[in-house]
Amino acid sequence: MKTTPLILTIAAVAVSALAQAEPEKTKGYELKNRSAFHVQEDARIPFWPIGFQRPPKGSVAGPVSKVAKIRIDPAQFNLTSVLLGNPPLATINGHAFGEGEVLPVIYGNERLRVVLRSIRDGGVTLDYDGQQIFVAMKRNDLVPRQTQQQAQASEFAIRIGPAFGK
């Protein structure tokens, strides 16, 4: 019990002594040599792969092919059903796909990277080269309902019994 107040007293005296002492003035740090890295114009850049040759000045890095940007039309996809479970699935052109899957789309001889981004009720969002395409679910046209007056004229009845079937 007597050791705790003794330790606290010694610690308080040490802290007050350190606070009263002036900090020792030190000489500032002086940089003697500054390192530098210089590369000659025709030397290999050390961060490039071994064997890589720098292209001559004024030349183009390689042949540049201008590919026409392909516009994707939502009518090219047939979305027939959407399942909003865990994981959500959508049936596109007869095959089921989940979110994040790549659709096997071919344009001419080129495979396109069309990604199924999200599946929502009534449609899906596809992404191709920054293009966001919303494909709505195809709904069959409904036959117009009979009006109530027509329904009263021909009453609906379920007939059962031996005379009407087995």
Phi and psi in radians as a Rosetta constraint file:
Dihedral C 1 N 2 CA 2 C 2 CIRCULARHARMONIC -1.359 0.35
Dihedral N 2 CA 2 C 2 N 3 CIRCULARHARMONIC -0.331 0.35
Dihedral C 2 N 3 CA 3 C 3 CIRCULARHARMONIC -1.310 0.35
Dihedral N 3 CA 3 C 3 N 4 CIRCULARHARMONIC -0.573 0.35
Dihedral C 3 N 4 CA 4 C 4 CIRCULARHARMONIC -1.122 0.35
Dihedral N 4 CA 4 C 4 N 5 CIRCULARHARMONIC -0.870 0.35
Dihedral C 4 N 5 CA 5 C 5 CIRCULARHARMONIC -1.115 0.35
Dihedral N 5 CA 5 C 5 N 6 CIRCULARHARMONIC -0.573 0.35
Dihedral C 5 N 6 CA 6 C 6 CIRCULARHARMONIC -1.126 0.35
Dihedral N 6 CA 6 C 6 N 7 CIRCULARHARMONIC -0.768 0.35
Dihedral C 6 N 7 CA 7 C 7 CIRCULARHARMONIC -1.131 0.35
Dihedral N 7 CA 7 C 7 N 8 CIRCULARHARMONIC -0.739 0.35
Dihedral C 7 N 8 CA 8 C 8 CIRCULARHARMONIC -1.131 0.35
Dihedral N 8 CA 8 C 8 N 9 CIRCULARHARMONIC -0.653 0.35
Dihedral C 8 N 9 CA 9 C 9 CIRCULARHARMONIC -1.164 0.35
Dihedral N 9 CA 9 C 9 N 10 CIRCULARHARMONIC -0.760 0.35
Dihedral C 9 N 10 CA 10 C 10 CIRCULARHARMONIC -1.104 0.35
Dihedral N 10 CA 10 C 10 N 11 CIRCULARHARMONIC -0.731 0.35
Dihedral C 10 N 11 CA 11 C 11 CIRCULARHARMONIC -1.119 0.35
Dihedral N 11 CA 11 C 11 N 12 CIRCULARHARMONIC -0.710 0.35
Dihedral C 11 N 12 CA 12 C 12 CIRCULARHARMONIC -1.144 0.35
Dihedral N 12 CA 12 C 12 N 13 CIRCULARHARMONIC -0.706 0.35
Dihedral C 12 N 13 CA 13 C 13 CIRCULARHARMONIC -1.142 0.35
Dihedral N 13 CA 13 C 13 N 14 CIRCULARHARMONIC -0.720 0.35
Dihedral C 13 N 14 CA 14 C 14 CIRCULARHARMONIC -1.135 0.35
Dihedral N 14 CA 14 C 14 N 15 CIRCULARHARMONIC -0.722 0.35
Dihedral C 14 N 15 CA 15 C 15 CIRCULARHARMONIC -1.146 0.35
Dihedral N 15 CA 15 C 15 N 16 CIRCULARHARMONIC -0.738 0.35
Dihedral C 15 N 16 CA 16 C 16 CIRCULARHARMONIC -1.190 0.35
Dihedral N 16 CA 16 C 16 N 17 CIRCULARHARMONIC -0.588 0.35
Dihedral C 16 N 17 CA 17 C 17 CIRCULARHARMONIC -1.196 0.35
Dihedral N 17 CA 17 C 17 N 18 CIRCULARHARMONIC -0.697 0.35
Dihedral C 17 N 18 CA 18 C 18 CIRCULARHARMONIC -1.179 0.35
Dihedral N 18 CA 18 C 18 N 19 CIRCULARHARMONIC -0.610 0.35
Dihedral C 18 N 19 CA 19 C 19 CIRCULARHARMONIC -1.220 0.35
Dihedral N 19 CA 19 C 19 N 20 CIRCULARHARMONIC -0.579 0.35
Dihedral C 19 N 20 CA 20 C 20 CIRCULARHARMONIC -1.412 0.35
Dihedral N 20 CA 20 C 20 N 21 CIRCULARHARMONIC -0.454 0.35
Dihedral C 20 N 21 CA 21 C 21 CIRCULARHARMONIC -1.254 0.35
Dihedral N 21 CA 21 C 21 N 22 CIRCULARHARMONIC 2.446 0.35
Dihedral C 21 N 22 CA 22 C 22 CIRCULARHARMONIC -1.376 0.35
Dihedral N 22 CA 22 C 22 N 23 CIRCULARHARMONIC 2.470 0.35
Dihedral C 22 N 23 CA 23 C 23 CIRCULARHARMONIC -1.167 0.35
Dihedral N 23 CA 23 C 23 N 24 CIRCULARHARMONIC 2.511 0.35
Dihedral C 23 N 24 CA 24 C 24 CIRCULARHARMONIC -1.290 0.35
Dihedral N 24 CA 24 C 24 N 25 CIRCULARHARMONIC 2.273 0.35
Dihedral C 24 N 25 CA 25 C 25 CIRCULARHARMONIC -1.409 0.35
Dihedral N 25 CA 25 C 25 N 26 CIRCULARHARMONIC 2.226 0.35
Dihedral C 25 N 26 CA 26 C 26 CIRCULARHARMONIC -1.961 0.35
Dihedral N 26 CA 26 C 26 N 27 CIRCULARHARMONIC 2.687 0.35
Dihedral C 26 N 27 CA 27 C 27 CIRCULARHARMONIC -1.332 0.35
Dihedral N 27 CA 27 C 27 N 28 CIRCULARHARMONIC 2.431 0.35
Dihedral C 27 N 28 CA 28 C 28 CIRCULARHARMONIC -1.152 0.35
Dihedral N 28 CA 28 C 28 N 29 CIRCULARHARMONIC 2.727 0.35
Dihedral C 28 N 29 CA 29 C 29 CIRCULARHARMONIC -1.402 0.35
Dihedral N 29 CA 29 C 29 N 30 CIRCULARHARMONIC 2.337 0.35
Dihedral C 29 N 30 CA 30 C 30 CIRCULARHARMONIC -2.070 0.35
Dihedral N 30 CA 30 C 30 N 31 CIRCULARHARMONIC 2.227 0.35
Dihedral C 30 N 31 CA 31 C 31 CIRCULARHARMONIC -1.407 0.35
Dihedral N 31 CA 31 C 31 N 32 CIRCULARHARMONIC 2.176 0.35
Dihedral C 31 N 32 CA 32 C 32 CIRCULARHARMONIC -1.588 0.35
Dihedral N 32 CA 32 C 32 N 33 CIRCULARHARMONIC -0.794 0.35
Dihedral C 32 N 33 CA 33 C 33 CIRCULARHARMONIC -2.189 0.35
Dihedral N 33 CA 33 C 33 N 34 CIRCULARHARMONIC 2.217 0.35
Dihedral C 33 N 34 CA 34 C 34 CIRCULARHARMONIC -1.769 0.35
Dihedral N 34 CA 34 C 34 N 35 CIRCULARHARMONIC 2.163 0.35
Dihedral C 34 N 35 CA 35 C 35 CIRCULARHARMONIC -1.406 0.35
Dihedral N 35 CA 35 C 35 N 36 CIRCULARHARMONIC 2.673 0.35
Dihedral C 35 N 36 CA 36 C 36 CIRCULARHARMONIC -2.553 0.35
Dihedral N 36 CA 36 C 36 N 37 CIRCULARHARMONIC 2.741 0.35
Dihedral C 36 N 37 CA 37 C 37 CIRCULARHARMONIC -2.243 0.35
Dihedral N 37 CA 37 C 37 N 38 CIRCULARHARMONIC 2.065 0.35
Dihedral C 37 N 38 CA 38 C 38 CIRCULARHARMONIC -2.127 0.35
Dihedral N 38 CA 38 C 38 N 39 CIRCULARHARMONIC 2.361 0.35
Dihedral C 38 N 39 CA 39 C 39 CIRCULARHARMONIC -2.069 0.35
Dihedral N 39 CA 39 C 39 N 40 CIRCULARHARMONIC 2.382 0.35
Dihedral C 39 N 40 CA 40 C 40 CIRCULARHARMONIC -1.270 0.35
Dihedral N 40 CA 40 C 40 N 41 CIRCULARHARMONIC 2.756 0.35
Dihedral C 40 N 41 CA 41 C 41 CIRCULARHARMONIC -1.051 0.35
Dihedral N 41 CA 41 C 41 N 42 CIRCULARHARMONIC -0.664 0.35
Dihedral C 41 N 42 CA 42 C 42 CIRCULARHARMONIC -1.682 0.35
Dihedral N 42 CA 42 C 42 N 43 CIRCULARHARMONIC 0.073 0.35
Dihedral C 42 N 43 CA 43 C 43 CIRCULARHARMONIC -1.407 0.35
Dihedral N 43 CA 43 C 43 N 44 CIRCULARHARMONIC 2.719 0.35
Dihedral C 43 N 44 CA 44 C 44 CIRCULARHARMONIC -1.299 0.35
Dihedral N 44 CA 44 C 44 N 45 CIRCULARHARMONIC 2.347 0.35
Dihedral C 44 N 45 CA 45 C 45 CIRCULARHARMONIC -1.279 0.35
Dihedral N 45 CA 45 C 45 N 46 CIRCULARHARMONIC 2.217 0.35
Dihedral C 45 N 46 CA 46 C 46 CIRCULARHARMONIC -1.171 0.35
Dihedral N 46 CA 46 C 46 N 47 CIRCULARHARMONIC -0.272 0.35
Dihedral C 46 N 47 CA 47 C 47 CIRCULARHARMONIC -1.617 0.35
Dihedral N 47 CA 47 C 47 N 48 CIRCULARHARMONIC -0.128 0.35
Dihedral C 47 N 48 CA 48 C 48 CIRCULARHARMONIC -1.507 0.35
Dihedral N 48 CA 48 C 48 N 49 CIRCULARHARMONIC 2.783 0.35
Dihedral C 48 N 49 CA 49 C 49 CIRCULARHARMONIC -1.071 0.35
Dihedral N 49 CA 49 C 49 N 50 CIRCULARHARMONIC 2.650 0.35
Dihedral C 49 N 50 CA 50 C 50 CIRCULARHARMONIC -1.172 0.35
Dihedral N 50 CA 50 C 50 N 51 CIRCULARHARMONIC 2.349 0.35
Dihedral C 50 N 51 CA 51 C 51 CIRCULARHARMONIC 1.617 0.35
Dihedral N 51 CA 51 C 51 N 52 CIRCULARHARMONIC -0.142 0.35
Dihedral C 51 N 52 CA 52 C 52 CIRCULARHARMONIC -1.315 0.35
Dihedral N 52 CA 52 C 52 N 53 CIRCULARHARMONIC 2.255 0.35
Dihedral C 52 N 53 CA 53 C 53 CIRCULARHARMONIC -1.779 0.35
Dihedral N 53 CA 53 C 53 N 54 CIRCULARHARMONIC 2.362 0.35
Dihedral C 53 N 54 CA 54 C 54 CIRCULARHARMONIC -1.216 0.35
Dihedral N 54 CA 54 C 54 N 55 CIRCULARHARMONIC 2.310 0.35
Dihedral C 54 N 55 CA 55 C 55 CIRCULARHARMONIC -1.181 0.35
Dihedral N 55 CA 55 C 55 N 56 CIRCULARHARMONIC 2.597 0.35
Dihedral C 55 N 56 CA 56 C 56 CIRCULARHARMONIC -1.122 0.35
Dihedral N 56 CA 56 C 56 N 57 CIRCULARHARMONIC 2.663 0.35
Dihedral C 56 N 57 CA 57 C 57 CIRCULARHARMONIC -1.111 0.35
Dihedral N 57 CA 57 C 57 N 58 CIRCULARHARMONIC 2.465 0.35
Dihedral C 57 N 58 CA 58 C 58 CIRCULARHARMONIC 1.491 0.35
Dihedral N 58 CA 58 C 58 N 59 CIRCULARHARMONIC -0.025 0.35
Dihedral C 58 N 59 CA 59 C 59 CIRCULARHARMONIC -1.760 0.35
Dihedral N 59 CA 59 C 59 N 60 CIRCULARHARMONIC 2.729 0.35
Dihedral C 59 N 60 CA 60 C 60 CIRCULARHARMONIC -1.445 0.35
Dihedral N 60 CA 60 C 60 N 61 CIRCULARHARMONIC 2.537 0.35
Dihedral C 60 N 61 CA 61 C 61 CIRCULARHARMONIC -1.045 0.35
Dihedral N 61 CA 61 C 61 N 62 CIRCULARHARMONIC -0.575 0.35
Dihedral C 61 N 62 CA 62 C 62 CIRCULARHARMONIC -3.059 0.35
Dihedral N 62 CA 62 C 62 N 63 CIRCULARHARMONIC 3.067 0.35
Dihedral C 62 N 63 CA 63 C 63 CIRCULARHARMONIC -1.166 0.35
Dihedral N 63 CA 63 C 63 N 64 CIRCULARHARMONIC 2.300 0.35
Dihedral C 63 N 64 CA 64 C 64 CIRCULARHARMONIC -1.813 0.35
Dihedral N 64 CA 64 C 64 N 65 CIRCULARHARMONIC 2.069 0.35
Dihedral C 64 N 65 CA 65 C 65 CIRCULARHARMONIC -1.764 0.35
Dihedral N 65 CA 65 C 65 N 66 CIRCULARHARMONIC 2.268 0.35
Dihedral C 65 N 66 CA 66 C 66 CIRCULARHARMONIC -1.641 0.35
Dihedral N 66 CA 66 C 66 N 67 CIRCULARHARMONIC 1.889 0.35
Dihedral C 66 N 67 CA 67 C 67 CIRCULARHARMONIC -1.680 0.35
Dihedral N 67 CA 67 C 67 N 68 CIRCULARHARMONIC 2.251 0.35
Dihedral C 67 N 68 CA 68 C 68 CIRCULARHARMONIC -1.175 0.35
Dihedral N 68 CA 68 C 68 N 69 CIRCULARHARMONIC 2.369 0.35
Dihedral C 68 N 69 CA 69 C 69 CIRCULARHARMONIC -1.231 0.35
Dihedral N 69 CA 69 C 69 N 70 CIRCULARHARMONIC 2.221 0.35
Dihedral C 69 N 70 CA 70 C 70 CIRCULARHARMONIC -1.523 0.35
Dihedral N 70 CA 70 C 70 N 71 CIRCULARHARMONIC 2.238 0.35
Dihedral C 70 N 71 CA 71 C 71 CIRCULARHARMONIC -1.688 0.35
Dihedral N 71 CA 71 C 71 N 72 CIRCULARHARMONIC 2.219 0.35
Dihedral C 71 N 72 CA 72 C 72 CIRCULARHARMONIC -1.725 0.35
Dihedral N 72 CA 72 C 72 N 73 CIRCULARHARMONIC 2.287 0.35
Dihedral C 72 N 73 CA 73 C 73 CIRCULARHARMONIC -1.739 0.35
Dihedral N 73 CA 73 C 73 N 74 CIRCULARHARMONIC 2.338 0.35
Dihedral C 73 N 74 CA 74 C 74 CIRCULARHARMONIC -1.066 0.35
Dihedral N 74 CA 74 C 74 N 75 CIRCULARHARMONIC -0.389 0.35
Dihedral C 74 N 75 CA 75 C 75 CIRCULARHARMONIC -1.216 0.35
Dihedral N 75 CA 75 C 75 N 76 CIRCULARHARMONIC -0.239 0.35
Dihedral C 75 N 76 CA 76 C 76 CIRCULARHARMONIC -1.340 0.35
Dihedral N 76 CA 76 C 76 N 77 CIRCULARHARMONIC -0.196 0.35
Dihedral C 76 N 77 CA 77 C 77 CIRCULARHARMONIC -1.988 0.35
Dihedral N 77 CA 77 C 77 N 78 CIRCULARHARMONIC 2.479 0.35
Dihedral C 77 N 78 CA 78 C 78 CIRCULARHARMONIC -2.018 0.35
Dihedral N 78 CA 78 C 78 N 79 CIRCULARHARMONIC 1.697 0.35
Dihedral C 78 N 79 CA 79 C 79 CIRCULARHARMONIC -1.562 0.35
Dihedral N 79 CA 79 C 79 N 80 CIRCULARHARMONIC 1.999 0.35
Dihedral C 79 N 80 CA 80 C 80 CIRCULARHARMONIC -1.824 0.35
Dihedral N 80 CA 80 C 80 N 81 CIRCULARHARMONIC -0.501 0.35
Dihedral C 80 N 81 CA 81 C 81 CIRCULARHARMONIC -2.665 0.35
Dihedral N 81 CA 81 C 81 N 82 CIRCULARHARMONIC 2.710 0.35
Dihedral C 81 N 82 CA 82 C 82 CIRCULARHARMONIC -2.308 0.35
Dihedral N 82 CA 82 C 82 N 83 CIRCULARHARMONIC 2.282 0.35
Dihedral C 82 N 83 CA 83 C 83 CIRCULARHARMONIC -2.028 0.35
Dihedral N 83 CA 83 C 83 N 84 CIRCULARHARMONIC 1.961 0.35
Dihedral C 83 N 84 CA 84 C 84 CIRCULARHARMONIC -1.659 0.35
Dihedral N 84 CA 84 C 84 N 85 CIRCULARHARMONIC 0.886 0.35
Dihedral C 84 N 85 CA 85 C 85 CIRCULARHARMONIC -1.668 0.35
Dihedral N 85 CA 85 C 85 N 86 CIRCULARHARMONIC -2.667 0.35
Dihedral C 85 N 86 CA 86 C 86 CIRCULARHARMONIC -2.145 0.35
Dihedral N 86 CA 86 C 86 N 87 CIRCULARHARMONIC 1.803 0.35
Dihedral C 86 N 87 CA 87 C 87 CIRCULARHARMONIC -1.472 0.35
Dihedral N 87 CA 87 C 87 N 88 CIRCULARHARMONIC 2.700 0.35
Dihedral C 87 N 88 CA 88 C 88 CIRCULARHARMONIC -1.249 0.35
Dihedral N 88 CA 88 C 88 N 89 CIRCULARHARMONIC 2.472 0.35
Dihedral C 88 N 89 CA 89 C 89 CIRCULARHARMONIC -2.252 0.35
Dihedral N 89 CA 89 C 89 N 90 CIRCULARHARMONIC 2.625 0.35
Dihedral C 89 N 90 CA 90 C 90 CIRCULARHARMONIC -2.340 0.35
Dihedral N 90 CA 90 C 90 N 91 CIRCULARHARMONIC 2.428 0.35
Dihedral C 90 N 91 CA 91 C 91 CIRCULARHARMONIC -1.701 0.35
Dihedral N 91 CA 91 C 91 N 92 CIRCULARHARMONIC 1.920 0.35
Dihedral C 91 N 92 CA 92 C 92 CIRCULARHARMONIC -2.047 0.35
Dihedral N 92 CA 92 C 92 N 93 CIRCULARHARMONIC 2.143 0.35
Dihedral C 92 N 93 CA 93 C 93 CIRCULARHARMONIC 0.900 0.35
Dihedral N 93 CA 93 C 93 N 94 CIRCULARHARMONIC 0.662 0.35
Dihedral C 93 N 94 CA 94 C 94 CIRCULARHARMONIC 1.533 0.35
Dihedral N 94 CA 94 C 94 N 95 CIRCULARHARMONIC 0.033 0.35
Dihedral C 94 N 95 CA 95 C 95 CIRCULARHARMONIC -2.199 0.35
Dihedral N 95 CA 95 C 95 N 96 CIRCULARHARMONIC 2.522 0.35
Dihedral C 95 N 96 CA 96 C 96 CIRCULARHARMONIC -1.520 0.35
Dihedral N 96 CA 96 C 96 N 97 CIRCULARHARMONIC 2.372 0.35
Dihedral C 96 N 97 CA 97 C 97 CIRCULARHARMONIC -2.330 0.35
Dihedral N 97 CA 97 C 97 N 98 CIRCULARHARMONIC 2.596 0.35
Dihedral C 97 N 98 CA 98 C 98 CIRCULARHARMONIC -1.864 0.35
Dihedral N 98 CA 98 C 98 N 99 CIRCULARHARMONIC 2.983 0.35
Dihedral C 98 N 99 CA 99 C 99 CIRCULARHARMONIC -1.112 0.35
Dihedral N 99 CA 99 C 99 N 100 CIRCULARHARMONIC 2.379 0.35
Dihedral C 99 N 100 CA 100 C 100 CIRCULARHARMONIC 1.573 0.35
Dihedral N 100 CA 100 C 100 N 101 CIRCULARHARMONIC -0.134 0.35
Dihedral C 100 N 101 CA 101 C 101 CIRCULARHARMONIC -1.407 0.35
Dihedral N 101 CA 101 C 101 N 102 CIRCULARHARMONIC 2.672 0.35
Dihedral C 101 N 102 CA 102 C 102 CIRCULARHARMONIC -1.674 0.35
Dihedral N 102 CA 102 C 102 N 103 CIRCULARHARMONIC 2.227 0.35
Dihedral C 102 N 103 CA 103 C 103 CIRCULARHARMONIC -1.426 0.35
Dihedral N 103 CA 103 C 103 N 104 CIRCULARHARMONIC 2.465 0.35
Dihedral C 103 N 104 CA 104 C 104 CIRCULARHARMONIC -1.407 0.35
Dihedral N 104 CA 104 C 104 N 105 CIRCULARHARMONIC 1.405 0.35
Dihedral C 104 N 105 CA 105 C 105 CIRCULARHARMONIC -1.777 0.35
Dihedral N 105 CA 105 C 105 N 106 CIRCULARHARMONIC 2.279 0.35
Dihedral C 105 N 106 CA 106 C 106 CIRCULARHARMONIC -2.132 0.35
Dihedral N 106 CA 106 C 106 N 107 CIRCULARHARMONIC 2.248 0.35
Dihedral C 106 N 107 CA 107 C 107 CIRCULARHARMONIC -2.065 0.35
Dihedral N 107 CA 107 C 107 N 108 CIRCULARHARMONIC 1.845 0.35
Dihedral C 107 N 108 CA 108 C 108 CIRCULARHARMONIC 1.196 0.35
Dihedral N 108 CA 108 C 108 N 109 CIRCULARHARMONIC -2.061 0.35
Dihedral C 108 N 109 CA 109 C 109 CIRCULARHARMONIC -1.841 0.35
Dihedral N 109 CA 109 C 109 N 110 CIRCULARHARMONIC 0.128 0.35
Dihedral C 109 N 110 CA 110 C 110 CIRCULARHARMONIC -1.877 0.35
Dihedral N 110 CA 110 C 110 N 111 CIRCULARHARMONIC 2.346 0.35
Dihedral C 110 N 111 CA 111 C 111 CIRCULARHARMONIC -1.515 0.35
Dihedral N 111 CA 111 C 111 N 112 CIRCULARHARMONIC 2.274 0.35
Dihedral C 111 N 112 CA 112 C 112 CIRCULARHARMONIC -1.756 0.35
Dihedral N 112 CA 112 C 112 N 113 CIRCULARHARMONIC 2.559 0.35
Dihedral C 112 N 113 CA 113 C 113 CIRCULARHARMONIC -1.687 0.35
Dihedral N 113 CA 113 C 113 N 114 CIRCULARHARMONIC 1.559 0.35
Dihedral C 113 N 114 CA 114 C 114 CIRCULARHARMONIC -1.802 0.35
Dihedral N 114 CA 114 C 114 N 115 CIRCULARHARMONIC 2.075 0.35
Dihedral C 114 N 115 CA 115 C 115 CIRCULARHARMONIC -1.877 0.35
Dihedral N 115 CA 115 C 115 N 116 CIRCULARHARMONIC 2.366 0.35
Dihedral C 115 N 116 CA 116 C 116 CIRCULARHARMONIC -1.426 0.35
Dihedral N 116 CA 116 C 116 N 117 CIRCULARHARMONIC 1.820 0.35
Dihedral C 116 N 117 CA 117 C 117 CIRCULARHARMONIC -1.401 0.35
Dihedral N 117 CA 117 C 117 N 118 CIRCULARHARMONIC -0.842 0.35
Dihedral C 117 N 118 CA 118 C 118 CIRCULARHARMONIC -2.578 0.35
Dihedral N 118 CA 118 C 118 N 119 CIRCULARHARMONIC 2.621 0.35
Dihedral C 118 N 119 CA 119 C 119 CIRCULARHARMONIC -2.055 0.35
Dihedral N 119 CA 119 C 119 N 120 CIRCULARHARMONIC 2.107 0.35
Dihedral C 119 N 120 CA 120 C 120 CIRCULARHARMONIC -2.187 0.35
Dihedral N 120 CA 120 C 120 N 121 CIRCULARHARMONIC 2.923 0.35
Dihedral C 120 N 121 CA 121 C 121 CIRCULARHARMONIC -1.157 0.35
Dihedral N 121 CA 121 C 121 N 122 CIRCULARHARMONIC 2.050 0.35
Dihedral C 121 N 122 CA 122 C 122 CIRCULARHARMONIC 1.656 0.35
Dihedral N 122 CA 122 C 122 N 123 CIRCULARHARMONIC -0.042 0.35
Dihedral C 122 N 123 CA 123 C 123 CIRCULARHARMONIC 3.093 0.35
Dihedral N 123 CA 123 C 123 N 124 CIRCULARHARMONIC 3.000 0.35
Dihedral C 123 N 124 CA 124 C 124 CIRCULARHARMONIC -2.277 0.35
Dihedral N 124 CA 124 C 124 N 125 CIRCULARHARMONIC 2.747 0.35
Dihedral C 124 N 125 CA 125 C 125 CIRCULARHARMONIC -1.972 0.35
Dihedral N 125 CA 125 C 125 N 126 CIRCULARHARMONIC 2.166 0.35
Dihedral C 125 N 126 CA 126 C 126 CIRCULARHARMONIC -1.858 0.35
Dihedral N 126 CA 126 C 126 N 127 CIRCULARHARMONIC 2.666 0.35
Dihedral C 126 N 127 CA 127 C 127 CIRCULARHARMONIC -2.251 0.35
Dihedral N 127 CA 127 C 127 N 128 CIRCULARHARMONIC 2.175 0.35
Dihedral C 127 N 128 CA 128 C 128 CIRCULARHARMONIC -2.361 0.35
Dihedral N 128 CA 128 C 128 N 129 CIRCULARHARMONIC 1.963 0.35
Dihedral C 128 N 129 CA 129 C 129 CIRCULARHARMONIC 0.909 0.35
Dihedral N 129 CA 129 C 129 N 130 CIRCULARHARMONIC 0.788 0.35
Dihedral C 129 N 130 CA 130 C 130 CIRCULARHARMONIC 1.484 0.35
Dihedral N 130 CA 130 C 130 N 131 CIRCULARHARMONIC -0.132 0.35
Dihedral C 130 N 131 CA 131 C 131 CIRCULARHARMONIC -1.482 0.35
Dihedral N 131 CA 131 C 131 N 132 CIRCULARHARMONIC 2.200 0.35
Dihedral C 131 N 132 CA 132 C 132 CIRCULARHARMONIC -1.740 0.35
Dihedral N 132 CA 132 C 132 N 133 CIRCULARHARMONIC 2.120 0.35
Dihedral C 132 N 133 CA 133 C 133 CIRCULARHARMONIC -2.091 0.35
Dihedral N 133 CA 133 C 133 N 134 CIRCULARHARMONIC 2.176 0.35
Dihedral C 133 N 134 CA 134 C 134 CIRCULARHARMONIC -1.738 0.35
Dihedral N 134 CA 134 C 134 N 135 CIRCULARHARMONIC 2.161 0.35
Dihedral C 134 N 135 CA 135 C 135 CIRCULARHARMONIC -1.918 0.35
Dihedral N 135 CA 135 C 135 N 136 CIRCULARHARMONIC 2.012 0.35
Dihedral C 135 N 136 CA 136 C 136 CIRCULARHARMONIC -1.446 0.35
Dihedral N 136 CA 136 C 136 N 137 CIRCULARHARMONIC 2.659 0.35
Dihedral C 136 N 137 CA 137 C 137 CIRCULARHARMONIC -1.252 0.35
Dihedral N 137 CA 137 C 137 N 138 CIRCULARHARMONIC 2.366 0.35
Dihedral C 137 N 138 CA 138 C 138 CIRCULARHARMONIC -1.335 0.35
Dihedral N 138 CA 138 C 138 N 139 CIRCULARHARMONIC 2.185 0.35
Dihedral C 138 N 139 CA 139 C 139 CIRCULARHARMONIC -1.981 0.35
Dihedral N 139 CA 139 C 139 N 140 CIRCULARHARMONIC 2.371 0.35
Dihedral C 139 N 140 CA 140 C 140 CIRCULARHARMONIC -1.242 0.35
Dihedral N 140 CA 140 C 140 N 141 CIRCULARHARMONIC 2.498 0.35
Dihedral C 140 N 141 CA 141 C 141 CIRCULARHARMONIC -1.188 0.35
Dihedral N 141 CA 141 C 141 N 142 CIRCULARHARMONIC 2.339 0.35
Dihedral C 141 N 142 CA 142 C 142 CIRCULARHARMONIC -1.502 0.35
Dihedral N 142 CA 142 C 142 N 143 CIRCULARHARMONIC 2.555 0.35
Dihedral C 142 N 143 CA 143 C 143 CIRCULARHARMONIC -1.300 0.35
Dihedral N 143 CA 143 C 143 N 144 CIRCULARHARMONIC 2.343 0.35
Dihedral C 143 N 144 CA 144 C 144 CIRCULARHARMONIC -1.051 0.35
Dihedral N 144 CA 144 C 144 N 145 CIRCULARHARMONIC 2.429 0.35
Dihedral C 144 N 145 CA 145 C 145 CIRCULARHARMONIC -1.272 0.35
Dihedral N 145 CA 145 C 145 N 146 CIRCULARHARMONIC 2.674 0.35
Dihedral C 145 N 146 CA 146 C 146 CIRCULARHARMONIC -1.285 0.35
Dihedral N 146 CA 146 C 146 N 147 CIRCULARHARMONIC 2.540 0.35
Dihedral C 146 N 147 CA 147 C 147 CIRCULARHARMONIC -1.282 0.35
Dihedral N 147 CA 147 C 147 N 148 CIRCULARHARMONIC 2.894 0.35
Dihedral C 147 N 148 CA 148 C 148 CIRCULARHARMONIC -1.134 0.35
Dihedral N 148 CA 148 C 148 N 149 CIRCULARHARMONIC -0.574 0.35
Dihedral C 148 N 149 CA 149 C 149 CIRCULARHARMONIC -1.161 0.35
Dihedral N 149 CA 149 C 149 N 150 CIRCULARHARMONIC -0.705 0.35
Dihedral C 149 N 150 CA 150 C 150 CIRCULARHARMONIC -1.180 0.35
Dihedral N 150 CA 150 C 150 N 151 CIRCULARHARMONIC -0.622 0.35
Dihedral C 150 N 151 CA 151 C 151 CIRCULARHARMONIC -1.153 0.35
Dihedral N 151 CA 151 C 151 N 152 CIRCULARHARMONIC -0.618 0.35
Dihedral C 151 N 152 CA 152 C 152 CIRCULARHARMONIC -1.220 0.35
Dihedral N 152 CA 152 C 152 N 153 CIRCULARHARMONIC -0.541 0.35
Dihedral C 152 N 153 CA 153 C 153 CIRCULARHARMONIC -1.168 0.35
Dihedral N 153 CA 153 C 153 N 154 CIRCULARHARMONIC -0.701 0.35
Dihedral C 153 N 154 CA 154 C 154 CIRCULARHARMONIC -2.041 0.35
Dihedral N 154 CA 154 C 154 N 155 CIRCULARHARMONIC 1.745 0.35
Dihedral C 154 N 155 CA 155 C 155 CIRCULARHARMONIC -1.225 0.35
Dihedral N 155 CA 155 C 155 N 156 CIRCULARHARMONIC 2.521 0.35
Dihedral C 155 N 156 CA 156 C 156 CIRCULARHARMONIC -1.638 0.35
Dihedral N 156 CA 156 C 156 N 157 CIRCULARHARMONIC 2.320 0.35
Dihedral C 156 N 157 CA 157 C 157 CIRCULARHARMONIC -2.547 0.35
Dihedral N 157 CA 157 C 157 N 158 CIRCULARHARMONIC 2.498 0.35
Dihedral C 157 N 158 CA 158 C 158 CIRCULARHARMONIC -1.748 0.35
Dihedral N 158 CA 158 C 158 N 159 CIRCULARHARMONIC 2.053 0.35
Dihedral C 158 N 159 CA 159 C 159 CIRCULARHARMONIC -1.769 0.35
Dihedral N 159 CA 159 C 159 N 160 CIRCULARHARMONIC 2.267 0.35
Dihedral C 159 N 160 CA 160 C 160 CIRCULARHARMONIC -2.276 0.35
Dihedral N 160 CA 160 C 160 N 161 CIRCULARHARMONIC 2.840 0.35
Dihedral C 160 N 161 CA 161 C 161 CIRCULARHARMONIC 2.339 0.35
Dihedral N 161 CA 161 C 161 N 162 CIRCULARHARMONIC 3.011 0.35
Dihedral C 161 N 162 CA 162 C 162 CIRCULARHARMONIC -1.182 0.35
Dihedral N 162 CA 162 C 162 N 163 CIRCULARHARMONIC -0.475 0.35
Dihedral C 162 N 163 CA 163 C 163 CIRCULARHARMONIC -1.348 0.35
Dihedral N 163 CA 163 C 163 N 164 CIRCULARHARMONIC -0.371 0.35
Dihedral C 163 N 164 CA 164 C 164 CIRCULARHARMONIC -1.809 0.35
Dihedral N 164 CA 164 C 164 N 165 CIRCULARHARMONIC 0.022 0.35
Dihedral C 164 N 165 CA 165 C 165 CIRCULARHARMONIC 2.706 0.35
Dihedral N 165 CA 165 C 165 N 166 CIRCULARHARMONIC 2.991 0.35
